[in-house]
Amino acid sequence: MIQQYFSRLQRVMMIAGVAALLSGCAKNLDQTPVATADKDAIFGSEAGMKLYTNSFYDVLPSMGDVFRKDAMADYSAVSAVPDFLRTGAYNARVADGWDWKQLRNINYFIVNCNNPAIDSTTRNNYVGLARFFRAYFYFEKVKRFGNVPWINKPLDINDQEGLYAGRDNRTLVMDSVIADLDYAADHITLKSDASASQITKYVVYGLKSRVCLFEGTFRKYQTSYNLAGTAPALLQQAADAAKKVMDEGGFAINQTGGAGASYRQLFISAAPVATEVMLANVTSSTLAVFNDANWYFTSATYGNRLSFTRTFINTYLNIDGTPFTNEAGHETQTFAQETQGRDMRLQQTIRMGSYTRTDNGKTVAAPPVFSYTYTGYMPIKFTLDDTYYDGGTTGTNSITLMRYAEILLNYAEAMAELGKLSDNDWAKTVGALRARAGITGGITAKPTVADNYLKTNYFPDISDAALLEIRRERGIELVLEGFRFHDLIRWKAGDLLTKPWVGMYVPALDTPMDLNGDGVLDVCFYKTAPAEQVKGVTYINVSPVLSSGTNPQVLSDDTHGEIHWLDNVSREWDDYRYLYPVPYTDLQLNPKLGQNPGWEL
């Protein structure tokens, strides 16, 4: 289908061939006069409507957006502390995101898609598609800014009242988002798509489960809004929408390749694994549409050297379903030791053990490389195993935007929050995902004992054992898929973003370590550089003070311990950061918008 192959620019160019697309103007921004367009060319045939609605796909994350989003997550150690978390580094003057061009394009279509020459089923299908994208657009805006203007028509340049009105309450906006999704679910006619590149009826239900779970938990835990009483109804809608996908969508958890491969297949396959992947950005060699995931994760300079923290890696269960952190002495296990006998998603998420790559046609061992990682926990989830793809935008794997596993987790969490989660629900959701990962225990019945490690390190206010485990599962299953920051927002757990970035345990200085157990030494940590170095070993200086100043990479106990990265850069969290500021320039254009509390200059 067209959506499967065309890049954003190509889609816009294609639309321009039908009519001059209407540039954005909303409330107080982008006030471009309405272009002259032949409406009959667009709305007088199904082909015209279909062609126009292809432009709406630009609302979705681009090819490189998804795996970059988790650069600001509690489990991600990166090359620099995000400005958003640094004292005085982020404010309204550098803020962005207050852009409404896409909305005007969508609203123009909805308002004008009323040609009586086209049968109502066809028209309503395309209006439903437009309303899906309007809901998606507004959901992203509400997550970022809270209250935003609700606009359901293309504003004219002379509509001064509309252009310069204030923001509407989030309850009105989210009610409108859900109404748009309900309309889309009722009227979109496409029920399945083997390319996983088009919006189907069940993608709509999937998004509704995502939206209602976010908003329901946000209102429950962000108590300052005084909306907790409305949370249960939203959580029930989240569960109902997810159940609709589970019962009717025809999706299943990918099992191809067994426990050691089926998870990662979802993220390195060129064609989306359509049994589980519901929506994806798809690459195309014909149109030279690729991703840069390899370049991002395997470059010391292009990406931000995203590495996982040990605190997060500790949450991966043992293969028998017991917590790794219940083991005596787990704190001092080396990388080669701690990565054995674990949830098999671990070996499909980071470099470890027998992982190999292809380099110039040869298969080579590929342990973590400390010129690319700070902590030792180096991602492979979205990277292809041939070094050919490591430079430039050359990745041929599709990038998932929505998959069935998320829907299962949405259902489980909503039901747990409602106090309705049964053992059968657990087995069909979390249990099924763990079974896919090779875990043998605790997959048929929900847990009854809260894990102390999760309570101590993550969610001290949560006592429900099943809910804690669902949050564990969500972190592991959906890692690097762009959910984590907003999961912390809705759980009111933003303070986790200030946790230290800790890495693997180093038993001693000046002792080269074999990270993958293949008998070859890989890395050595020192405070005084050795006179002779072992060939092939990467040497890392962890002396607290360097000639250039404070060393950002040290060991927790000076001569041994966990790696610590960037402890010398302070991070802070205040509750006002649960929303972003309205950009200063937009406030100057329209003071009625008002600033989000705490971000006033």
C-alpha positions in Angstrom: 0.0 0.0 0.0 1.0 3.6 -0.5 1.5 4.2 3.3 4.0 1.3 3.4 6.5 2.9 1.1 6.2 6.7 0.8 8.4 8.9 3.0 7.0 12.0 4.5 8.3 14.3 1.8 7.2 12.0 -1.0 3.7 11.8 0.5 3.4 15.6 0.7 4.7 15.9 -2.9 2.1 13.4 -4.0 -0.7 15.3 -2.3 0.5 18.6 -3.8 -0.1 17.0 -7.2 -3.8 16.8 -6.4 -4.2 20.1 -4.6 -2.3 22.8 -2.9 -2.3 21.6 0.7 -3.4 24.1 3.2 -0.7 25.4 5.4 -1.1 25.6 9.2 -2.7 28.3 11.1 -4.0 27.7 14.6 -4.9 29.9 17.5 -1.8 32.1 17.4 0.7 30.4 15.1 1.5 29.7 11.5 -1.0 32.2 10.2 -0.8 31.4 6.5 -3.7 32.3 4.2 -5.8 29.5 2.9 -4.6 28.2 -0.4 -6.8 27.8 -3.4 -7.6 24.2 -4.0 -10.0 22.3 -6.2 -12.1 20.5 -3.6 -13.7 18.3 -6.2 -10.3 16.8 -7.1 -10.0 15.8 -3.4 -13.5 15.1 -2.2 -15.2 14.1 -5.5 -13.7 10.6 -5.6 -12.4 7.9 -3.3 -9.0 8.1 -4.9 -8.8 11.8 -4.1 -9.7 11.3 -0.5 -7.3 8.3 -0.1 -4.5 10.3 -1.6 -5.2 13.3 0.7 -5.4 11.2 3.9 -1.9 9.7 3.2 -0.5 13.0 4.4 -2.0 12.4 7.8 0.6 9.6 8.5 3.1 12.4 9.1 1.5 12.7 12.5 3.0 9.4 13.5 6.6 9.2 14.8 9.2 9.2 12.0 11.6 6.3 11.3 14.2 7.5 13.8 11.9 8.9 16.5 10.9 5.7 18.4 14.2 4.4 19.7 15.5 7.9 20.4 12.6 8.8 22.8 14.0 6.6 25.6 17.2 8.7 25.7 15.4 10.4 28.6 14.3 7.4 30.7 15.3 6.2 34.1 17.0 3.1 32.6 19.1 5.0 30.1 22.6 6.4 30.7 23.6 8.7 27.9 26.5 10.9 26.9 25.1 14.0 28.6 22.4 14.7 31.2 19.3 16.0 29.3 18.8 19.7 29.7 15.3 19.0 30.9 16.8 17.5 34.1 19.6 20.0 34.6 19.2 23.0 36.9 18.4 26.1 34.9 19.2 24.5 31.6 15.6 24.2 30.3 12.9 26.9 30.2 10.2 28.4 28.1 12.7 30.3 25.9 14.2 27.0 24.6 10.9 25.0 24.6 9.2 23.8 21.4 6.3 21.6 20.3 3.6 24.2 20.0 3.0 23.4 16.3 -0.5 23.1 14.8 0.1 22.7 11.1 -0.8 19.1 11.0 -4.1 19.7 12.8 -5.2 22.3 10.3 -4.6 19.8 7.4 -6.7 17.2 9.2 -9.6 19.6 10.1 -9.8 20.9 6.6 -10.4 17.4 5.4 -13.0 16.6 8.1 -15.0 19.7 7.4 -15.0 19.4 3.6 -15.4 15.6 3.3 -19.2 15.8 2.6 -19.6 15.4 -1.2 -23.0 13.7 -1.6 -21.8 12.0 -4.8 -19.7 9.7 -2.6 -21.5 7.1 -0.6 -21.7 7.7 3.1 -19.8 4.5 4.1 -16.8 5.6 2.0 -16.9 9.2 3.3 -17.2 8.1 6.9 -14.3 5.7 6.5 -12.0 8.5 5.5 -13.4 10.9 8.1 -12.8 8.2 10.6 -9.2 8.0 9.5 -8.8 11.7 9.8 -10.3 11.7 13.3 -8.0 8.9 14.3 -5.0 11.1 13.4 -6.6 14.1 15.1 -6.9 12.0 18.3 -3.3 10.9 18.0 -2.2 14.5 17.4 -4.1 15.8 20.5 -3.0 12.9 22.7 0.6 13.9 22.1 -0.1 17.6 22.8 -1.9 16.8 26.1 0.9 14.6 27.3 3.3 17.4 26.7 1.4 20.5 27.7 -1.7 19.5 29.6 -4.4 22.0 28.7 -4.4 22.9 25.0 -6.8 24.6 22.7 -9.4 22.2 21.2 -9.8 23.1 17.6 -12.2 21.1 15.4 -12.3 23.3 12.3 -9.7 24.9 10.0 -9.3 28.4 11.3 -9.3 31.3 8.9 -6.7 34.1 9.1 -9.5 36.5 9.9 -10.8 34.4 12.8 -9.1 36.5 15.5 -11.2 35.1 18.3 -10.3 31.5 17.4 -6.7 32.3 16.7 -6.1 34.1 20.0 -8.3 32.1 22.4 -7.0 30.5 25.5 -6.4 26.8 26.3 -9.2 24.4 27.0 -9.3 22.1 30.0 -7.7 18.6 29.5 -10.9 16.9 30.4 -12.7 18.5 27.5 -9.8 17.7 25.2 -9.4 14.1 26.3 -13.2 13.6 26.0 -12.9 14.9 22.5 -10.0 12.6 21.7 -11.9 9.6 22.9 -15.0 10.6 20.9 -12.7 10.8 17.8 -11.4 7.4 18.4 -14.9 6.0 19.0 -16.0 7.4 15.7 -12.9 6.0 13.9 -13.5 2.6 15.4 -17.1 2.6 14.2 -16.4 3.8 10.7 -13.0 2.7 9.5 -13.6 -0.3 7.3 -10.1 -1.8 7.1 -9.9 -4.6 9.6 -6.5 -6.1 8.7 -3.3 -5.1 6.9 -0.5 -7.6 6.3 1.9 -4.7 5.7 1.3 -3.3 9.2 1.5 0.2 7.7 -2.1 1.3 7.6 -4.6 2.3 10.2 -7.0 -0.5 10.8 -10.0 -0.7 13.1 -7.9 -2.6 15.6 -5.1 -0.1 15.5 -7.8 2.4 16.6 -8.8 0.2 19.5 -5.1 -0.2 20.3 -4.6 3.5 20.5 -7.7 3.9 22.6 -6.4 1.5 25.1 -3.1 3.4 25.2 -4.9 6.8 25.6 -7.3 5.7 28.2 -4.7 3.9 30.3 -2.5 7.0 30.2 -5.2 9.3 31.2 -6.8 7.0 33.7 -3.6 6.4 35.6 -2.5 10.0 35.2 -5.7 11.2 37.0 -5.4 8.5 39.6 -1.8 9.3 40.6 -1.5 13.0 39.8 -3.9 13.9 42.6 -3.4 17.7 42.4 -5.8 17.7 39.4 -8.7 16.5 41.6 -9.7 14.1 38.8 -9.2 10.8 40.6 -12.9 10.1 40.7 -12.9 10.0 36.9 -10.1 7.5 36.6 -12.0 4.2 36.9 -14.2 4.9 33.9 -11.2 5.7 31.8 -9.4 2.5 33.0 -12.5 0.5 32.1 -12.4 2.0 28.7 -8.8 1.1 28.3 -9.5 -2.5 29.3 -12.5 -2.8 27.0 -10.6 -1.4 24.0 -7.7 -3.8 24.6 -10.0 -6.7 25.0 -11.6 -5.8 21.7 -8.2 -6.3 20.1 -7.5 -9.4 22.0 -10.9 -11.0 21.1 -11.3 -9.9 17.5 -8.1 -8.5 16.1 -6.5 -11.8 15.1 -3.1 -10.9 16.5 -0.8 -13.2 18.5 2.5 -13.1 20.2 5.3 -14.0 17.8 6.8 -17.4 18.6 8.8 -18.0 15.5 12.4 -18.9 16.3 11.8 -19.9 19.9 12.4 -18.2 23.2 15.9 -17.1 22.2 15.0 -15.3 19.0 11.3 -14.6 18.7 11.3 -11.3 20.7 14.1 -9.7 18.8 12.8 -10.8 15.4 10.1 -8.1 15.9 12.7 -5.4 15.7 15.2 -6.5 13.1 12.9 -7.9 10.4 12.6 -5.9 7.2 8.9 -6.7 6.8 6.9 -6.2 10.0 6.0 -9.5 11.8 2.4 -8.8 11.1 1.1 -11.5 13.5 2.2 -9.3 16.4 3.1 -5.9 14.9 0.0 -3.8 14.4 1.6 -0.7 13.0 5.1 0.1 11.8 7.4 2.4 9.8 8.5 0.2 6.9 11.8 0.7 5.1 12.1 0.5 1.3 15.2 0.0 -0.8 13.2 1.0 -3.9 12.5 4.5 -2.4 15.7 4.6 -0.4 13.8 4.8 2.9 15.9 3.4 5.7 16.6 3.9 9.4 19.7 4.9 11.3 19.3 2.6 14.4 22.7 0.9 13.9 24.5 4.2 13.5 22.7 5.6 16.6 23.6 2.7 18.8 27.1 1.7 17.6 28.7 5.1 17.1 30.8 6.9 19.7 29.9 10.3 18.2 26.7 10.2 16.1 24.3 8.9 18.8 24.4 9.5 22.6 25.9 6.1 23.5 22.6 5.0 25.2 23.4 2.3 27.8 21.2 0.6 30.3 21.6 1.0 34.0 22.3 -2.0 36.2 19.3 -1.1 38.4 17.1 -1.8 35.4 19.1 -4.9 34.3 18.5 -6.3 37.8 14.8 -6.3 37.1 15.1 -9.1 34.5 13.9 -12.3 36.3 15.7 -15.6 36.4 14.6 -18.1 33.8 12.6 -20.0 36.6 10.6 -16.8 37.2 12.3 -15.9 40.5 13.7 -12.4 41.1 17.4 -12.2 40.3 17.8 -9.8 43.2 16.7 -12.5 45.6 20.0 -14.3 45.0 22.6 -13.9 47.7 25.6 -12.0 46.4 24.0 -10.8 43.2 25.4 -7.3 44.0 28.9 -8.5 43.2 28.3 -10.7 40.3 30.4 -9.8 37.2 28.8 -9.1 33.9 29.6 -12.6 32.6 28.0 -14.1 35.7 24.9 -12.0 36.1 23.7 -12.4 32.4 23.4 -16.2 32.7 20.1 -18.0 33.4 18.0 -14.9 32.9 14.8 -14.0 31.1 15.8 -14.6 27.5 14.7 -11.2 26.4 17.9 -10.0 28.1 20.1 -11.7 25.5 17.9 -10.2 22.8 18.2 -6.7 24.2 21.9 -6.3 25.1 25.2 -7.6 23.9 26.1 -10.6 26.1 27.1 -14.2 26.1 27.3 -15.8 22.7 26.2 -12.8 20.7 28.0 -12.4 17.4 28.1 -10.0 14.5 29.1 -10.2 10.9 32.1 -8.1 9.9 33.2 -8.2 6.2 31.6 -11.5 5.8 33.1 -13.1 8.9 31.3 -14.0 12.1 33.0 -12.4 15.1 32.3 -12.4 18.8 30.6 -9.1 19.9 30.9 -8.3 23.6 30.0 -4.9 24.9 32.4 -2.2 23.5 33.4 0.5 26.0 34.0 3.0 23.3 30.2 2.8 22.7 28.8 2.0 26.2 29.2 3.7 29.5 27.7 1.0 31.7 28.5 -2.3 29.9 24.8 -2.9 29.0 24.8 -2.1 25.3 21.5 -2.3 23.3 21.0 -4.5 20.3 17.2 -4.5 20.2 16.9 -2.4 17.0 20.4 -3.0 15.5 21.2 -5.4 12.7 24.0 -7.8 13.3 26.1 -6.9 10.2 28.6 -4.0 10.8 27.8 -2.9 7.2 24.8 -1.0 8.7 26.8 0.8 11.4 27.6 3.9 9.4 24.8 6.1 8.0 21.1 5.7 7.5 21.2 2.2 6.0 19.1 0.1 8.3 16.6 -2.1 6.5 14.6 -3.2 9.5 11.1 -1.9 10.1 10.4 0.1 13.2 7.4 -0.9 15.3 4.9 1.8 16.4 2.3 -0.5 18.0 2.3 -4.2 18.7 0.0 -6.8 20.3 2.3 -7.1 23.4 1.6 -3.5 24.4 -2.2 -4.2 24.1 -1.8 -7.2 26.5 0.0 -5.1 29.0 -2.5 -2.2 28.7 -5.2 -4.7 29.5 -3.4 -6.2 32.4 -2.5 -2.9 33.9 -6.0 -1.4 33.5 -7.6 -4.5 35.1 -5.1 -4.5 38.0 -5.7 -0.8 38.6 -9.4 -1.6 38.7 -8.9 -4.5 41.1 -10.3 -6.9 38.6 -7.2 -8.8 37.4 -7.8 -12.6 37.5 -5.3 -15.4 37.3 -6.7 -16.1 33.8 -6.1 -12.5 32.8 -2.5 -12.8 34.1 -1.9 -16.0 32.2 -3.1 -14.5 28.9 -1.1 -11.3 29.2 2.0 -11.1 31.4 2.3 -14.9 31.7 2.1 -15.3 28.0 4.9 -12.7 27.4 7.1 -14.3 30.0 6.5 -17.8 28.5 7.6 -16.4 25.1 10.8 -15.3 26.8 11.5 -18.8 28.2 10.4 -18.1 31.8 9.0 -21.3 33.4 7.6 -20.1 36.7 4.8 -17.7 37.7 3.1 -17.6 34.3 -0.2 -19.2 35.2 -1.3 -17.2 38.3 -0.8 -13.7 39.4 1.8 -13.1 42.2 0.7 -12.4 45.7 4.0 -11.3 47.3 5.3 -7.8 46.4 8.9 -7.8 45.2 11.1 -5.9 47.6 13.6 -4.7 45.0 10.9 -3.1 42.9 9.4 -1.4 45.9 12.7 -0.2 47.2 14.2 1.0 43.9 11.2 1.9 41.9 7.7 2.1 43.3 7.6 2.4 47.1 4.0 3.4 47.2 2.7 0.4 45.3 1.9 -2.6 47.5 -0.2 -4.7 44.9 2.2 -7.5 43.9 0.6 -8.0 40.5 0.7 -4.3 39.6 4.4 -4.1 40.6 5.1 -7.1 38.3 3.1 -5.5 35.4 5.2 -2.4 35.7 8.3 -4.6 35.7 7.1 -6.4 32.6 6.2 -3.2 30.8 9.7 -1.8 31.4 11.3 -5.0 30.0 9.0 -5.9 27.2 8.6 -2.3 25.8 12.2 -1.0 26.4 13.4 1.4 23.8 10.0 1.6 22.2 9.4 5.2 23.4 7.0 4.6 26.3 9.1 4.9 29.4 9.2 8.7 30.0 5.4 9.0 29.8 4.9 5.9 31.9 6.8 7.7 34.6 4.7 10.8 34.1 1.4 9.0 34.4 2.6 7.0 37.5 3.9 10.2 39.1 7.4 8.7 39.3 9.4 11.4 37.6 11.9 11.4 40.5 13.3 8.1 39.1 14.9 10.2 36.3 17.4 11.4 38.9 18.6 8.0 40.0 22.4 7.4 39.5 23.5 5.9 36.2 25.2 2.8 37.5 26.8 0.0 35.4 28.3 -3.4 35.8 30.3 -4.6 38.8 34.1 -4.4 38.5 35.8 -6.6 41.1 39.3 -5.0 40.9 41.4 -2.5 39.1 44.1 -3.4 36.6 42.5 -6.8 36.0 41.3 -7.4 32.4 37.8 -8.9 32.2 36.2 -11.4 29.9 32.7 -10.0 29.4 31.2 -12.8 27.3 32.9 -15.9 28.6 34.7 -16.8 25.4 38.2 -16.7 26.9 39.1 -13.4 25.3 39.8 -10.4 27.6 37.7 -7.4 26.7 38.1 -4.4 29.1 40.3 -3.3 32.0 39.6 -0.5 34.5 42.6 1.5 36.0 43.6 4.6 37.9 47.2 4.5 36.7 47.7 3.5 33.1 49.6 0.2 32.8 53.0 0.3 31.1 52.0 -2.7 29.0 48.5 -3.2 27.6 46.9 -6.4 26.4 46.1 -6.4 22.7 42.4 -6.1 22.1 41.5 -4.9 25.6 39.8 -1.5 26.0 41.4 0.4 28.9 39.1 2.7 31.0 40.5 5.3 33.4 38.3 5.5 36.5 40.5 7.8 38.6 38.2 10.3 40.3 40.4 13.2 39.1 41.8 13.7 35.6 44.1 16.3 34.3 41.0 17.8 32.6 39.0 17.9 35.8 36.5 15.5 37.6 36.2 12.1 35.9 32.6 11.4 34.9 33.2 7.6 35.0 34.3 6.1 38.3 33.7 3.0 40.5 31.4 3.2 43.4 34.0 2.0 45.9 37.0 3.7 44.3 39.1 0.5 43.5 36.1 -1.8 42.8 32.3 -1.7 42.6 29.7 -0.6 40.1 30.5 1.8 37.4 29.1 5.2 37.9 28.6 7.6 35.0 28.1 11.4 35.3 27.6 11.6 39.0 29.4 14.9 38.7 26.5 16.5 36.8 23.5 17.3 39.0 20.0 16.3 38.0 16.8 17.5 39.6 13.1 16.8 39.5 10.2 19.0 40.5 6.6 18.2 40.1 6.1 21.1 37.6 8.2 19.1 35.2 5.3 16.7 34.6 4.3 19.2 32.0 6.5 21.0 29.5 6.4 24.8 29.3 4.5 26.6 26.6 7.2 28.2 24.4 8.0 31.8 25.2 7.5 33.1 21.7 4.0 31.6 21.5 3.1 33.2 24.8 4.2 36.5 23.5 1.9 36.1 20.5 -1.0 35.0 22.6 -0.8 35.8 26.4 -4.2 34.2 26.9 -2.6 30.8 26.6 -1.0 31.2 30.0 2.1 29.4 31.2 2.2 26.0 32.9 2.9 26.5 36.7 6.5 26.5 37.6 7.8 27.5 34.2 7.2 31.2 34.5 10.2 33.3 33.6 
